[in-house]
């Protein structure tokens, strides 16, 4: 629905990656319906992602500021850091000019947690900086513990064994991770390295920012949200999730689907309730040939009905499914090459299990749908997210971990079949988390947190 502006104006600044932009656009929609005026800063290539939002909201309540970022090769070393620095170099002068032209009506900048430099910008132009975290409070707590506390191993040296444990006694539930599961940026550098110190500065700037918004909800991550408040030293930490589209929304969230939505829904309509396994490893993970072979063999061997979403650029999976695979499983499986309407698929009554890399968006979408999650984390916060889902929530089953823990096809096939059992404990716990998610956004904790956030911005 359209919104009526109250005069309070915020700049929303996503990091240009679909997993970061999409939930921030969902947050923007909720801010607009609460009467805020929003300017969205995006690169021109990401403008199509705004179409569902701009079709429902128009100026002056929603405005866009498109600023190009020069391209650089995909193979660039430390691509993330180069991207952040490039964005600052090319966006900051334009942003300063934009703030100067808008005067005191602009009260805050809401920016992705990769864009820590916007904390200095916010101070310079006299507005609040609010961090938007596309990861959960659990993952963010671990990041804080790394970059603020700088945990050491073996007296300060890097471990000889990548399985050496790293303990985090100051975090809720005192987790322990093997060294190889610690985020790569932390592992690959050390104090004094320019890249390492730069990214540490990003995290410290986030801690020092005025406020934090998470795509989460209190019954999911209450103890971690409280921990974040303790770390940052104030209560301006809001959980506004799950940040998902309206259930009635049939627009192409995240871009056009590679297979028409009605074809996918028709295929699912012909299946029984909770009988389908949905498999997707997100928009960035590329499987190795071994992982792809294990996955496709297990799906075929299990005999379960499945939907397999494959990245267009994932040559390893494409090579496996090219050799008559789709013909052999045509009565059981549907293969989607490219972007799939994941929220709609997970919400369909026929889907009972989600085999996932545990990116935070996928975790939130799977839990909101109340289906069992089979976890196969690959990198970054995905190991933390998997631990949350399996060990603390009891809503999932661990099947693999990166390239170091790869299941046997027979074992994975067995788990696929068992995960669809209607009476499993994981299904009960997943349903409980789904009910809690619905309650949070329908007058519960997340609605109240959003109201408090808007009130704080308007005061």
PLY file of the C-alpha trace (Angstrom):
ply
format ascii 1.0
element vertex 459
property float x
property float y
property float z
element edge 458
property int vertex1
property int vertex2
end_header
0.00 0.00 0.00
1.12 3.57 -0.51
2.46 5.54 2.41
2.00 9.07 3.68
5.25 10.85 4.46
5.78 12.34 7.91
8.81 14.37 6.90
11.45 12.19 8.56
13.80 11.12 5.78
16.33 8.27 5.76
18.91 7.18 3.21
18.99 3.39 2.67
22.28 2.11 1.29
22.60 -1.62 0.45
25.71 -3.54 -0.48
25.27 -4.52 -4.18
24.70 -8.26 -3.82
21.28 -9.90 -4.07
21.54 -11.56 -0.65
22.15 -8.13 0.91
19.82 -6.00 -1.22
16.68 -8.14 -1.07
16.13 -8.18 2.72
17.00 -4.48 2.95
14.35 -3.76 0.32
11.87 -5.69 2.46
12.86 -3.53 5.45
12.48 -0.41 3.30
8.92 -1.41 2.43
8.06 -1.62 6.12
9.64 1.76 6.84
7.64 3.31 4.01
4.35 1.92 5.34
5.16 3.56 8.68
5.37 6.98 7.09
9.08 7.54 6.60
10.47 9.12 3.46
13.17 6.91 1.98
15.87 7.50 -0.61
17.41 4.26 -1.87
20.99 4.38 -3.12
21.67 1.68 -5.70
23.96 1.06 -8.60
22.25 1.28 -12.02
22.58 -2.48 -12.58
20.53 -3.15 -9.44
17.66 -0.82 -10.32
15.49 -3.71 -11.68
15.46 -5.26 -8.19
13.51 -2.22 -6.99
10.59 -2.77 -9.38
8.23 -4.47 -6.88
8.88 -1.64 -4.42
8.64 1.24 -6.85
5.40 -0.14 -8.28
3.79 0.21 -4.85
5.49 3.42 -3.65
6.26 6.56 -5.60
7.89 9.94 -4.97
8.06 11.77 -2.69
7.82 8.91 -0.17
10.25 6.71 -2.13
13.10 8.16 -4.16
16.10 6.53 -5.80
19.68 7.68 -6.09
21.56 5.66 -8.72
25.34 6.03 -8.56
27.59 3.85 -10.73
30.44 1.84 -9.27
33.26 1.05 -11.70
33.58 -2.60 -12.62
36.62 -4.61 -11.62
37.52 -8.19 -12.58
35.75 -11.02 -10.75
39.15 -12.61 -10.19
40.44 -9.60 -8.24
42.18 -10.73 -5.02
40.24 -9.68 -1.90
37.30 -8.74 -4.08
35.13 -7.80 -1.10
37.63 -5.28 0.25
38.31 -3.84 -3.21
34.55 -3.49 -3.71
34.02 -1.67 -0.39
36.90 0.72 -1.06
35.71 1.37 -4.61
32.20 2.14 -3.40
33.54 4.64 -0.88
35.80 6.30 -3.44
33.01 6.78 -5.97
29.95 7.20 -3.74
31.11 9.32 -0.81
31.55 12.63 -2.69
28.11 12.27 -4.27
26.58 11.38 -0.92
28.06 14.42 0.82
26.62 16.62 -1.90
23.25 14.83 -1.58
23.11 15.35 2.19
24.02 19.01 1.82
21.19 19.53 -0.65
18.58 17.88 1.61
19.25 19.76 4.82
17.91 18.76 8.22
15.03 16.60 6.93
17.40 13.62 6.62
17.81 12.00 10.03
19.70 8.77 9.36
21.56 6.53 6.99
20.67 2.82 7.12
23.57 0.96 5.53
24.76 -2.62 5.09
27.24 -3.98 7.62
29.94 -4.15 4.92
29.75 -0.36 4.58
31.33 0.51 7.91
32.83 3.69 6.42
29.36 5.24 6.39
29.64 5.66 10.16
32.28 8.37 9.55
30.13 9.82 6.79
27.12 9.99 9.12
29.13 11.89 11.73
30.43 14.27 9.09
26.96 15.19 7.82
25.30 15.09 11.26
22.93 12.12 11.01
22.56 8.77 12.75
24.11 5.66 11.20
22.09 2.47 11.59
23.73 -0.82 10.63
21.59 -3.27 8.69
22.78 -6.83 9.21
21.78 -9.34 6.51
23.25 -11.95 8.87
21.67 -12.98 12.16
22.62 -11.77 15.62
24.30 -15.13 16.24
26.66 -14.68 13.31
27.22 -11.03 14.13
28.13 -11.94 17.72
30.85 -14.25 16.44
32.13 -11.53 14.11
32.33 -9.08 17.01
34.21 -11.63 19.11
36.73 -12.13 16.32
37.46 -8.57 15.30
37.14 -6.89 18.67
38.73 -9.53 20.92
41.18 -11.09 18.38
41.19 -14.67 19.75
44.52 -16.46 19.44
45.51 -20.09 19.06
48.65 -21.86 20.21
50.09 -18.90 22.01
49.36 -16.49 19.19
50.58 -18.50 16.23
48.35 -19.79 13.46
47.49 -23.45 14.05
49.43 -26.22 12.37
46.20 -28.22 12.16
43.16 -26.63 10.50
40.98 -28.66 12.88
42.45 -26.86 15.91
39.54 -25.64 18.05
38.79 -21.97 18.61
36.79 -21.36 21.78
34.42 -18.46 22.36
33.57 -18.60 26.09
32.16 -15.08 26.07
29.41 -15.89 23.56
26.04 -17.44 24.41
26.32 -21.24 24.55
30.16 -20.93 24.46
30.58 -22.28 20.90
33.74 -23.98 19.65
34.70 -23.98 15.96
37.55 -25.69 14.14
39.99 -23.16 12.70
38.96 -23.93 9.11
35.40 -22.74 9.86
36.56 -19.32 11.03
35.84 -16.69 8.32
38.53 -16.62 5.67
39.36 -12.92 6.01
40.29 -13.44 9.65
42.26 -16.65 9.02
44.25 -15.40 6.06
45.70 -12.28 7.64
47.13 -10.96 10.85
47.51 -7.71 12.75
49.36 -5.19 10.67
48.20 -6.51 7.29
46.49 -3.70 5.38
43.54 -5.81 4.20
43.08 -7.44 7.61
43.19 -4.11 9.45
40.78 -2.53 6.97
38.15 -5.18 7.56
38.68 -5.01 11.30
37.95 -1.29 11.01
34.68 -2.09 9.23
33.57 -4.24 12.15
34.68 -1.78 14.83
32.81 0.99 13.01
29.68 -1.15 13.12
30.04 -1.61 16.89
30.42 2.16 17.31
27.39 3.04 15.15
24.20 4.54 16.58
21.94 1.51 16.05
21.52 -1.98 14.59
18.68 -3.64 12.67
18.59 -7.43 12.22
16.56 -9.63 9.92
15.60 -11.82 12.87
13.08 -12.15 15.67
13.27 -12.44 19.43
12.13 -16.06 19.86
14.73 -17.14 17.34
17.76 -15.20 18.58
16.78 -13.53 21.84
19.98 -14.41 23.72
22.14 -13.24 20.81
20.24 -9.97 20.42
20.81 -9.33 24.12
24.49 -10.13 23.63
24.78 -7.61 20.78
23.25 -4.96 23.04
25.88 -5.77 25.64
28.70 -5.47 23.08
27.53 -2.17 21.56
26.64 -0.74 24.97
23.05 0.37 24.33
19.54 -0.92 23.55
19.21 0.53 20.04
19.21 -2.98 18.57
16.06 -3.96 16.72
14.96 -7.33 15.32
12.56 -6.63 12.45
12.29 -10.04 10.83
11.49 -12.23 9.16
11.90 -9.71 6.34
9.86 -11.42 3.65
7.48 -10.22 0.94
3.78 -10.03 1.57
2.25 -13.50 1.09
0.00 -12.09 -1.62
2.97 -10.66 -3.54
3.58 -12.57 -6.79
6.23 -10.23 -8.19
9.68 -11.51 -9.10
11.51 -10.80 -5.86
15.22 -10.65 -6.63
14.77 -10.61 -10.40
12.99 -12.57 -13.11
12.67 -16.32 -12.55
14.45 -18.61 -14.99
11.38 -20.89 -15.09
7.85 -19.44 -15.07
6.45 -19.46 -11.55
3.18 -21.06 -12.67
5.06 -24.05 -14.12
6.85 -24.64 -10.82
3.66 -24.24 -8.80
1.75 -26.58 -11.13
4.46 -29.22 -10.70
4.29 -28.86 -6.91
0.47 -28.89 -6.93
0.58 -32.44 -8.27
2.61 -33.69 -5.27
1.42 -34.73 -1.83
1.88 -32.58 1.26
5.43 -32.57 2.73
6.71 -34.94 0.04
9.22 -32.75 -1.82
12.82 -31.84 -1.01
13.90 -28.41 -2.22
17.65 -28.08 -2.89
19.37 -24.74 -3.31
22.82 -23.48 -2.32
22.12 -19.80 -2.80
23.23 -17.28 -5.37
26.98 -17.42 -4.73
28.03 -20.98 -3.78
29.69 -23.05 -6.50
29.81 -26.78 -5.78
32.89 -28.87 -6.49
32.58 -31.81 -8.87
32.63 -34.20 -5.89
29.88 -32.31 -4.07
27.77 -32.13 -7.24
28.20 -35.85 -7.90
27.25 -36.80 -4.34
24.22 -34.51 -4.36
22.74 -35.60 -7.68
23.47 -39.29 -7.03
21.78 -39.14 -3.64
18.71 -37.39 -5.02
18.32 -40.01 -7.76
19.06 -42.92 -5.44
16.67 -41.77 -2.71
13.62 -41.81 -4.96
12.23 -38.66 -3.27
10.45 -35.95 -5.18
12.71 -32.92 -5.44
13.23 -29.46 -6.88
16.88 -28.69 -7.61
17.78 -25.05 -8.19
21.13 -24.73 -10.00
23.15 -21.58 -10.54
23.57 -20.84 -14.23
27.32 -20.47 -13.66
27.68 -23.70 -11.64
29.40 -25.76 -14.32
30.08 -28.71 -12.00
26.37 -29.35 -11.41
25.51 -28.67 -15.03
28.10 -31.21 -16.15
26.57 -33.83 -13.87
22.96 -33.24 -14.89
23.80 -32.89 -18.59
24.37 -36.62 -19.14
20.77 -37.78 -19.24
20.15 -37.02 -15.58
16.97 -35.02 -16.03
15.47 -37.71 -18.25
16.19 -40.41 -15.66
14.58 -38.45 -12.80
11.83 -36.74 -14.79
9.07 -38.50 -12.85
10.56 -37.37 -9.53
12.61 -34.23 -10.02
12.35 -30.70 -11.38
15.62 -28.94 -12.26
15.62 -25.12 -12.35
18.61 -23.47 -14.03
18.99 -19.97 -12.60
16.94 -17.82 -10.23
14.01 -19.55 -8.56
11.08 -18.10 -6.55
12.43 -19.58 -3.33
9.95 -18.06 -0.87
7.02 -19.33 -2.93
8.56 -22.79 -3.28
9.32 -23.12 0.43
5.82 -21.95 1.30
4.11 -24.55 -0.88
2.32 -27.32 1.04
4.17 -30.03 -0.94
7.65 -28.99 0.22
8.70 -30.68 3.44
12.51 -30.41 3.47
15.07 -27.80 2.46
18.67 -28.83 1.68
20.55 -25.56 2.10
23.96 -23.90 2.43
22.55 -21.98 5.43
22.92 -18.47 4.13
20.94 -16.30 6.54
18.21 -15.41 4.04
17.67 -19.10 3.35
17.61 -19.88 7.07
14.96 -17.23 7.69
12.88 -18.35 4.71
13.12 -22.03 5.67
12.23 -21.47 9.32
9.36 -19.15 8.37
7.97 -21.91 6.15
8.23 -24.41 9.02
10.07 -27.10 7.08
12.96 -29.36 8.08
16.36 -28.03 7.08
19.24 -30.21 5.95
22.36 -28.14 6.52
25.46 -28.10 4.33
27.27 -24.83 5.16
30.10 -23.76 2.87
31.70 -20.55 4.20
31.52 -17.38 6.33
28.57 -17.22 8.77
26.96 -20.35 7.32
28.70 -22.61 9.85
27.35 -20.46 12.68
23.87 -20.49 11.16
23.93 -24.27 10.79
24.97 -24.69 14.42
22.05 -22.47 15.45
19.52 -24.44 13.36
20.75 -27.92 14.31
22.22 -27.68 17.80
20.22 -24.90 19.43
16.85 -24.90 17.63
16.65 -28.62 16.82
14.97 -27.74 13.51
17.54 -29.26 11.19
19.83 -32.17 10.40
23.52 -31.72 9.59
24.49 -33.47 6.34
27.79 -31.86 5.30
30.28 -29.08 5.96
32.05 -27.44 3.05
34.49 -29.63 1.18
35.92 -31.23 4.33
32.81 -33.13 5.44
31.08 -34.61 2.38
28.47 -37.32 2.98
28.43 -40.64 1.17
25.64 -40.75 -1.44
23.97 -43.70 0.33
23.92 -41.83 3.64
22.64 -38.61 2.12
19.90 -40.56 0.30
18.86 -42.13 3.61
18.69 -38.72 5.30
16.66 -37.28 2.42
14.03 -39.99 2.83
13.99 -39.76 6.63
13.69 -35.96 6.65
10.23 -36.21 5.07
8.83 -38.30 7.93
5.82 -36.43 9.36
6.53 -37.21 13.02
10.20 -36.22 13.26
11.28 -33.96 16.13
12.91 -31.56 13.66
9.56 -31.04 11.93
7.90 -30.23 15.25
10.60 -27.70 16.13
10.50 -26.16 12.65
6.74 -25.67 12.96
7.23 -24.00 16.34
9.74 -21.56 14.85
7.37 -20.86 11.95
4.56 -20.03 14.36
6.91 -17.76 16.31
7.97 -15.99 13.11
4.37 -15.33 12.12
3.56 -14.05 15.59
6.59 -11.71 15.53
5.48 -9.85 12.39
1.75 -9.86 13.15
1.65 -7.57 16.13
4.47 -9.27 18.04
8.09 -8.45 18.85
9.25 -7.51 15.36
6.35 -5.15 14.79
7.04 -3.49 18.13
10.76 -3.20 17.36
10.00 -1.53 14.03
7.64 0.89 15.72
10.35 1.71 18.27
12.90 2.23 15.50
10.65 4.64 13.63
9.78 6.47 16.86
13.50 6.87 17.60
14.13 8.27 14.13
11.27 10.74 14.36
12.07 12.04 17.83
0 1
1 2
2 3
3 4
4 5
5 6
6 7
7 8
8 9
9 10
10 11
11 12
12 13
13 14
14 15
15 16
16 17
17 18
18 19
19 20
20 21
21 22
22 23
23 24
24 25
25 26
26 27
27 28
28 29
29 30
30 31
31 32
32 33
33 34
34 35
35 36
36 37
37 38
38 39
39 40
40 41
41 42
42 43
43 44
44 45
45 46
46 47
47 48
48 49
49 50
50 51
51 52
52 53
53 54
54 55
55 56
56 57
57 58
58 59
59 60
60 61
61 62
62 63
63 64
64 65
65 66
66 67
67 68
68 69
69 70
70 71
71 72
72 73
73 74
74 75
75 76
76 77
77 78
78 79
79 80
80 81
81 82
82 83
83 84
84 85
85 86
86 87
87 88
88 89
89 90
90 91
91 92
92 93
93 94
94 95
95 96
96 97
97 98
98 99
99 100
100 101
101 102
102 103
103 104
104 105
105 106
106 107
107 108
108 109
109 110
110 111
111 112
112 113
113 114
114 115
115 116
116 117
117 118
118 119
119 120
120 121
121 122
122 123
123 124
124 125
125 126
126 127
127 128
128 129
129 130
130 131
131 132
132 133
133 134
134 135
135 136
136 137
137 138
138 139
139 140
140 141
141 142
142 143
143 144
144 145
145 146
146 147
147 148
148 149
149 150
150 151
151 152
152 153
153 154
154 155
155 156
156 157
157 158
158 159
159 160
160 161
161 162
162 163
163 164
164 165
165 166
166 167
167 168
168 169
169 170
170 171
171 172
172 173
173 174
174 175
175 176
176 177
177 178
178 179
179 180
180 181
181 182
182 183
183 184
184 185
185 186
186 187
187 188
188 189
189 190
190 191
191 192
192 193
193 194
194 195
195 196
196 197
197 198
198 199
199 200
200 201
201 202
202 203
203 204
204 205
205 206
206 207
207 208
208 209
209 210
210 211
211 212
212 213
213 214
214 215
215 216
216 217
217 218
218 219
219 220
220 221
221 222
222 223
223 224
224 225
225 226
226 227
227 228
228 229
229 230
230 231
231 232
232 233
233 234
234 235
235 236
236 237
237 238
238 239
239 240
240 241
241 242
242 243
243 244
244 245
245 246
246 247
247 248
248 249
249 250
250 251
251 252
252 253
253 254
254 255
255 256
256 257
257 258
258 259
259 260
260 261
261 262
262 263
263 264
264 265
265 266
266 267
267 268
268 269
269 270
270 271
271 272
272 273
273 274
274 275
275 276
276 277
277 278
278 279
279 280
280 281
281 282
282 283
283 284
284 285
285 286
286 287
287 288
288 289
289 290
290 291
291 292
292 293
293 294
294 295
295 296
296 297
297 298
298 299
299 300
300 301
301 302
302 303
303 304
304 305
305 306
306 307
307 308
308 309
309 310
310 311
311 312
312 313
313 314
314 315
315 316
316 317
317 318
318 319
319 320
320 321
321 322
322 323
323 324
324 325
325 326
326 327
327 328
328 329
329 330
330 331
331 332
332 333
333 334
334 335
335 336
336 337
337 338
338 339
339 340
340 341
341 342
342 343
343 344
344 345
345 346
346 347
347 348
348 349
349 350
350 351
351 352
352 353
353 354
354 355
355 356
356 357
357 358
358 359
359 360
360 361
361 362
362 363
363 364
364 365
365 366
366 367
367 368
368 369
369 370
370 371
371 372
372 373
373 374
374 375
375 376
376 377
377 378
378 379
379 380
380 381
381 382
382 383
383 384
384 385
385 386
386 387
387 388
388 389
389 390
390 391
391 392
392 393
393 394
394 395
395 396
396 397
397 398
398 399
399 400
400 401
401 402
402 403
403 404
404 405
405 406
406 407
407 408
408 409
409 410
410 411
411 412
412 413
413 414
414 415
415 416
416 417
417 418
418 419
419 420
420 421
421 422
422 423
423 424
424 425
425 426
426 427
427 428
428 429
429 430
430 431
431 432
432 433
433 434
434 435
435 436
436 437
437 438
438 439
439 440
440 441
441 442
442 443
443 444
444 445
445 446
446 447
447 448
448 449
449 450
450 451
451 452
452 453
453 454
454 455
455 456
456 457
457 458
